[in-house]
Amino acid sequence: MQTVTAVVEAQFSRWAGTGVGSIERDVLGADQPTEIAAIFERFCLERLGASPSDALFYAASAGCVLGVRLASGDDVVIKAYQRRWERAFLDAVQAGQERAAEGGLPCPRPLAAPIAIAPGRTNLAVVESWLPDPGMRPGGSAAARAASAGGLSCQIALCRDLNGSERLHRHPLRQSGAGIYGQPHSPLFDFESTAAGAEWIDEVALEARQLRDQDDSTPIVAHTDWSARNVRFDDDGLLAVYDWDSLALVTESTALGQAAMTWSVTADPGGTEFPTRDSVLAYIDDYEKERGASFSRLQLRSAQAAAAYVLAYTARCEHSLAARRLARPDQGTARERLAEIGAQMLSA
């Protein structure tokens, strides 16, 4: 058995030297493991009616996520968000997540509506069921690629007529901030102070965004971070899908392009290699086969531009970390791949 403090400390130790604590300060108003643990423990007792008896895991990226076993015997996951994650958006996310679960996708189910993570804070938290993680699997075979593409197609089909989906149009990571990228997904990344040397990345991102947005098809509800960090699969199909707050109203070509570039990437050590252009095109082909219909030439071009854009965004994150001396040795692969295939992706 582990305490909440212990799993937070383990996460901090794992990412030591890479700016740990920045997202916790933003979301929880604390950056020390004991303080963070106290906030979650109080939430469990006051909002869920039981204290944690065992901590299952802790992670932080765009928000703070804790898995615990309560004294009641229930295993739950608590996700706390930055302030820009609003209640109406999270309500719509939970509706989509419930629809996906009912449709047979392997995903956690919502257990409690959005509520403040702590007294005096406006940051919201949600509670969902615990779905054991079979483990991240970077890379993958052609069969695994097809399983990922088929899973995305299934998710989009299940959520196509979702009630209240218009609330997903204002996804926090798509609407906040100005410029090419908007506000980065985490305060760990500072694009403004690290602009020098990133001009070539920004040029690719700007052109990619313009080409991506030429597709004016009716938006659909899609999981927009369909990466190996959030989606578990093997050669036979999906094993688990997490991070449902990535649901958003986007064109299908945008959702597809982003998935095609990130489906095999975990962002953890050993899982940072991005697909080649041929692999991206193969993913798009797998998706079309599962969808049962081909995209138009414009949509295919927009999908490739969406792939280039998400690669450029990741490259910009890498550049920010490197400029601030926070990058791991393997956090340069997006820049390398962008330099290799960025122009090709935009000339389709």
C-alpha positions as CSV (number, residue, x, y, z in Angstrom):
1,M,0.0,0.0,0.0
2,Q,1.1,3.5,-0.8
3,T,0.2,6.9,0.6
4,V,-0.9,9.8,-1.6
5,T,2.3,11.7,-0.6
6,A,4.4,8.7,-1.7
7,V,3.0,8.5,-5.3
8,V,3.3,12.3,-5.7
9,E,6.9,12.2,-4.5
10,A,7.6,9.3,-6.9
11,Q,6.2,11.4,-9.8
12,F,8.3,14.4,-8.8
13,S,11.4,12.3,-8.5
14,R,10.8,10.7,-11.9
15,W,10.6,14.1,-13.6
16,A,13.2,15.9,-11.5
17,G,14.9,18.7,-13.4
18,T,12.1,19.2,-15.9
19,G,10.1,21.8,-14.2
20,V,8.0,19.6,-11.9
21,G,5.5,21.5,-9.7
22,S,4.5,24.2,-12.2
23,I,1.1,22.6,-13.1
24,E,0.4,21.8,-9.5
25,R,0.9,25.4,-8.5
26,D,-1.5,26.5,-11.2
27,V,-4.2,23.9,-10.5
28,L,-3.9,23.2,-6.7
29,G,-2.0,26.3,-5.4
30,A,0.7,24.0,-4.0
31,D,3.9,22.4,-5.2
32,Q,5.0,20.3,-2.3
33,P,4.0,16.6,-2.2
34,T,2.7,16.7,1.3
35,E,0.5,19.8,0.5
36,I,-0.7,18.2,-2.7
37,A,-1.6,15.0,-0.9
38,A,-3.5,17.0,1.8
39,I,-5.7,18.7,-0.9
40,F,-6.6,15.4,-2.5
41,E,-7.2,13.7,0.8
42,R,-9.5,16.4,2.0
43,F,-11.4,16.2,-1.3
44,C,-11.9,12.5,-0.9
45,L,-13.2,12.8,2.6
46,E,-15.5,15.8,2.0
47,R,-16.7,15.1,-1.5
48,L,-16.6,11.3,-1.7
49,G,-17.3,10.5,1.9
50,A,-14.2,8.3,2.5
51,S,-10.5,8.8,3.0
52,P,-7.9,7.2,0.7
53,S,-6.6,3.8,2.0
54,D,-4.2,3.3,-0.9
55,A,-2.8,5.5,-3.7
56,L,-2.7,3.9,-7.1
57,F,-0.9,6.5,-9.2
58,Y,-0.3,10.2,-9.7
59,A,0.4,12.1,-12.9
60,A,0.4,15.7,-14.1
61,S,0.4,17.3,-17.5
62,A,-2.4,19.7,-18.5
63,G,-4.0,18.9,-15.1
64,C,-3.4,16.8,-12.0
65,V,-4.7,13.2,-11.8
66,L,-4.8,10.9,-8.8
67,G,-6.0,7.3,-8.6
68,V,-6.9,6.1,-5.1
69,R,-8.6,3.2,-3.3
70,L,-11.0,4.6,-0.8
71,A,-11.6,3.3,2.7
72,S,-15.0,2.3,1.3
73,G,-13.3,-0.1,-1.1
74,D,-14.0,1.9,-4.2
75,D,-11.2,2.6,-6.7
76,V,-11.6,6.1,-8.3
77,V,-9.7,8.6,-10.3
78,I,-9.8,12.3,-9.5
79,K,-8.8,14.8,-12.2
80,A,-8.2,18.4,-11.3
81,Y,-8.0,21.1,-14.0
82,Q,-6.6,24.5,-14.8
83,R,-9.2,27.4,-14.5
84,R,-9.8,27.5,-18.2
85,W,-11.6,24.1,-18.0
86,E,-15.1,25.3,-17.5
87,R,-18.1,23.5,-16.0
88,A,-20.2,23.5,-19.2
89,F,-17.3,22.0,-21.2
90,L,-16.7,19.3,-18.6
91,D,-20.4,18.4,-18.4
92,A,-20.3,17.8,-22.2
93,V,-17.1,15.7,-21.8
94,Q,-18.8,13.5,-19.3
95,A,-21.8,13.0,-21.6
96,G,-19.5,11.9,-24.4
97,Q,-17.5,9.7,-22.1
98,E,-20.7,8.0,-20.9
99,R,-21.9,7.5,-24.5
100,A,-18.5,5.9,-25.5
101,A,-18.7,3.6,-22.5
102,E,-22.2,2.6,-23.3
103,G,-21.2,1.9,-26.9
104,G,-18.5,-0.6,-25.8
105,L,-15.3,1.4,-25.9
106,P,-13.0,0.5,-23.0
107,C,-13.0,3.7,-21.0
108,P,-13.6,4.9,-17.4
109,R,-17.2,6.1,-16.6
110,P,-18.0,9.4,-14.9
111,L,-18.9,9.1,-11.2
112,A,-19.4,12.7,-10.1
113,A,-20.2,16.0,-11.8
114,P,-17.5,18.8,-11.9
115,I,-16.9,20.4,-8.5
116,A,-14.2,22.7,-7.0
117,I,-11.0,20.7,-6.0
118,A,-10.7,22.7,-2.8
119,P,-12.4,25.4,-0.8
120,G,-11.6,28.9,-2.1
121,R,-10.4,27.7,-5.5
122,T,-12.3,27.9,-8.7
123,N,-10.4,25.0,-10.3
124,L,-12.7,22.1,-11.0
125,A,-12.3,18.4,-10.5
126,V,-14.2,15.4,-11.8
127,V,-14.3,11.8,-10.5
128,E,-14.4,8.7,-12.7
129,S,-14.2,5.0,-12.3
130,W,-10.8,3.3,-12.2
131,L,-9.9,1.4,-15.3
132,P,-6.6,-0.5,-14.7
133,D,-3.9,0.7,-17.1
134,P,-2.4,-2.2,-19.3
135,G,0.6,0.0,-19.9
136,M,1.8,2.4,-22.6
137,R,2.9,0.7,-25.8
138,P,5.0,3.1,-28.0
139,G,5.4,2.2,-31.7
140,G,3.5,-0.7,-32.9
141,S,2.8,-3.0,-35.8
142,A,0.6,-2.4,-38.8
143,A,-2.1,-4.3,-37.1
144,A,-1.8,-2.1,-34.0
145,R,-2.0,1.0,-36.3
146,A,-5.2,-0.3,-37.8
147,A,-6.6,-1.0,-34.4
148,S,-5.9,2.6,-33.3
149,A,-7.4,4.0,-36.5
150,G,-10.5,1.7,-36.1
151,G,-10.9,2.8,-32.5
152,L,-11.0,6.5,-33.4
153,S,-13.5,5.8,-36.2
154,C,-15.7,4.0,-33.7
155,Q,-15.5,6.8,-31.1
156,I,-16.5,9.4,-33.6
157,A,-19.4,7.3,-34.9
158,L,-20.7,6.7,-31.3
159,C,-20.6,10.5,-30.5
160,R,-21.9,11.8,-33.8
161,D,-25.3,12.9,-32.5
162,L,-24.3,13.7,-28.9
163,N,-26.7,16.1,-27.1
164,G,-25.0,19.3,-26.0
165,S,-22.0,18.8,-28.2
166,E,-21.9,22.5,-29.1
167,R,-20.3,23.0,-25.6
168,L,-17.3,21.2,-26.8
169,H,-16.6,23.8,-29.4
170,R,-14.8,25.9,-26.8
171,H,-12.1,23.4,-25.9
172,P,-9.7,25.2,-23.5
173,L,-6.6,24.2,-25.5
174,R,-8.1,25.5,-28.8
175,Q,-9.7,28.7,-27.6
176,S,-7.4,30.4,-25.1
177,G,-4.6,32.7,-26.1
178,A,-3.6,34.3,-29.4
179,G,-0.9,33.7,-31.9
180,I,-0.1,30.5,-33.9
181,Y,-0.6,28.1,-31.0
182,G,-2.8,29.7,-28.4
183,Q,-1.8,29.3,-24.8
184,P,0.3,26.1,-24.3
185,H,-1.4,23.2,-22.6
186,S,0.8,23.5,-19.5
187,P,2.5,26.4,-17.7
188,L,5.7,24.4,-18.0
189,F,6.0,25.7,-21.6
190,D,6.9,29.4,-22.2
191,F,6.7,30.1,-25.9
192,E,7.1,33.9,-25.7
193,S,10.4,34.0,-23.9
194,T,11.9,31.2,-26.0
195,A,10.9,32.5,-29.4
196,A,14.5,33.0,-30.6
197,G,15.6,30.1,-32.8
198,A,12.0,28.7,-33.2
199,E,11.1,30.9,-36.2
200,W,11.4,27.9,-38.6
201,I,9.0,25.9,-36.5
202,D,6.5,28.8,-36.4
203,E,6.6,29.1,-40.2
204,V,5.6,25.5,-40.6
205,A,2.9,25.7,-37.9
206,L,1.4,28.8,-39.4
207,E,1.2,27.3,-42.9
208,A,-0.1,24.0,-41.6
209,R,-2.8,25.7,-39.6
210,Q,-4.0,27.7,-42.6
211,L,-4.1,24.5,-44.8
212,R,-5.8,22.5,-42.0
213,D,-8.5,25.1,-41.6
214,Q,-9.4,25.1,-45.3
215,D,-11.6,22.1,-44.6
216,D,-14.9,23.7,-43.5
217,S,-16.8,20.4,-43.1
218,T,-19.4,20.1,-40.3
219,P,-17.5,19.5,-37.0
220,I,-17.7,16.2,-35.3
221,V,-17.1,15.2,-31.6
222,A,-13.6,13.6,-31.5
223,H,-11.0,12.6,-29.0
224,T,-8.3,15.0,-30.1
225,D,-5.3,13.4,-28.2
226,W,-5.6,9.9,-29.7
227,S,-2.0,9.2,-28.9
228,A,-0.3,6.2,-27.3
229,R,-0.1,8.3,-24.1
230,N,-3.9,8.1,-23.8
231,V,-4.9,5.1,-25.9
232,R,-3.9,1.5,-25.1
233,F,-4.1,-1.1,-27.9
234,D,-2.6,-4.3,-29.2
235,D,-2.8,-6.0,-32.6
236,D,-6.4,-7.1,-31.9
237,G,-8.0,-3.8,-30.8
238,L,-8.3,-1.2,-28.1
239,L,-7.5,-2.1,-24.5
240,A,-8.3,1.3,-22.8
241,V,-8.9,4.9,-23.7
242,Y,-8.2,7.7,-21.2
243,D,-8.1,11.5,-21.2
244,W,-11.6,12.1,-22.3
245,D,-11.3,15.9,-21.6
246,S,-9.6,15.9,-25.0
247,L,-13.1,15.6,-26.6
248,A,-13.7,18.6,-28.9
249,L,-15.8,19.7,-31.9
250,V,-13.4,19.7,-34.8
251,T,-13.4,18.6,-38.4
252,E,-12.9,14.9,-39.0
253,S,-9.8,15.7,-41.0
254,T,-8.3,17.5,-38.1
255,A,-8.9,14.7,-35.6
256,L,-7.6,12.2,-38.1
257,G,-4.4,14.1,-38.9
258,Q,-3.5,14.6,-35.2
259,A,-4.1,10.9,-34.5
260,A,-2.1,9.8,-37.5
261,M,1.0,11.8,-36.2
262,T,0.7,10.8,-32.5
263,W,-0.9,7.4,-32.3
264,S,2.4,5.6,-31.6
265,V,3.9,8.3,-29.3
266,T,3.7,8.2,-25.5
267,A,6.0,11.3,-24.8
268,D,7.7,9.2,-22.1
269,P,11.3,8.1,-22.4
270,G,11.4,5.4,-25.1
271,G,8.2,6.6,-26.7
272,T,9.1,9.9,-28.4
273,E,9.7,8.8,-32.0
274,F,7.2,10.3,-34.4
275,P,5.9,8.5,-37.5
276,T,7.3,9.0,-40.9
277,R,5.2,10.6,-43.7
278,D,4.5,7.1,-45.1
279,S,3.3,5.9,-41.7
280,V,1.0,8.9,-41.4
281,L,-0.5,8.2,-44.9
282,A,-0.9,4.5,-43.9
283,Y,-2.9,5.5,-40.8
284,I,-5.1,7.8,-42.9
285,D,-5.7,4.9,-45.3
286,D,-6.5,2.5,-42.4
287,Y,-9.1,5.0,-41.1
288,E,-10.7,5.4,-44.4
289,K,-11.1,1.7,-44.7
290,E,-12.7,1.5,-41.3
291,R,-14.9,4.5,-42.0
292,G,-16.2,2.9,-45.2
293,A,-15.8,6.1,-47.3
294,S,-13.0,8.1,-48.8
295,F,-12.2,11.7,-48.0
296,S,-12.1,14.4,-50.6
297,R,-8.8,15.7,-51.9
298,L,-9.1,18.9,-49.8
299,Q,-9.9,16.8,-46.6
300,L,-6.8,14.6,-47.2
301,R,-4.7,17.7,-47.6
302,S,-6.2,19.2,-44.4
303,A,-5.5,15.9,-42.5
304,Q,-1.9,16.0,-43.5
305,A,-1.7,19.7,-42.5
306,A,-3.2,18.8,-39.1
307,A,-0.5,16.2,-38.7
308,A,2.2,18.7,-39.5
309,Y,0.6,21.3,-37.1
310,V,0.5,18.9,-34.1
311,L,4.1,17.9,-34.9
312,A,5.1,21.6,-35.0
313,Y,3.4,22.3,-31.7
314,T,5.3,19.5,-30.1
315,A,8.5,20.7,-31.6
316,R,7.8,24.2,-30.2
317,C,7.3,22.6,-26.7
318,E,10.6,20.8,-27.1
319,H,12.3,24.0,-28.1
320,S,10.9,25.8,-25.0
321,L,12.2,23.1,-22.7
322,A,15.6,23.1,-24.4
323,A,15.9,26.9,-24.2
324,R,15.2,26.7,-20.5
325,R,17.5,23.7,-19.9
326,L,14.6,21.5,-18.8
327,A,14.6,19.0,-21.7
328,R,15.4,15.3,-21.4
329,P,18.0,14.0,-23.9
330,D,15.3,12.4,-26.0
331,Q,13.1,15.5,-26.2
332,G,14.2,16.6,-29.7
333,T,12.6,14.0,-31.9
334,A,9.6,16.2,-32.9
335,R,12.0,18.9,-34.2
336,E,14.1,16.3,-36.0
337,R,11.0,14.8,-37.7
338,L,9.6,18.2,-38.5
339,A,12.8,19.2,-40.2
340,E,12.6,15.9,-42.2
341,I,9.0,15.8,-43.3
342,G,7.4,19.2,-42.5
343,A,7.6,20.6,-46.0
344,Q,6.5,17.2,-47.5
345,M,3.4,17.2,-45.4
346,L,2.4,20.6,-46.6
347,S,3.0,20.0,-50.3
348,A,0.5,17.1,-50.7
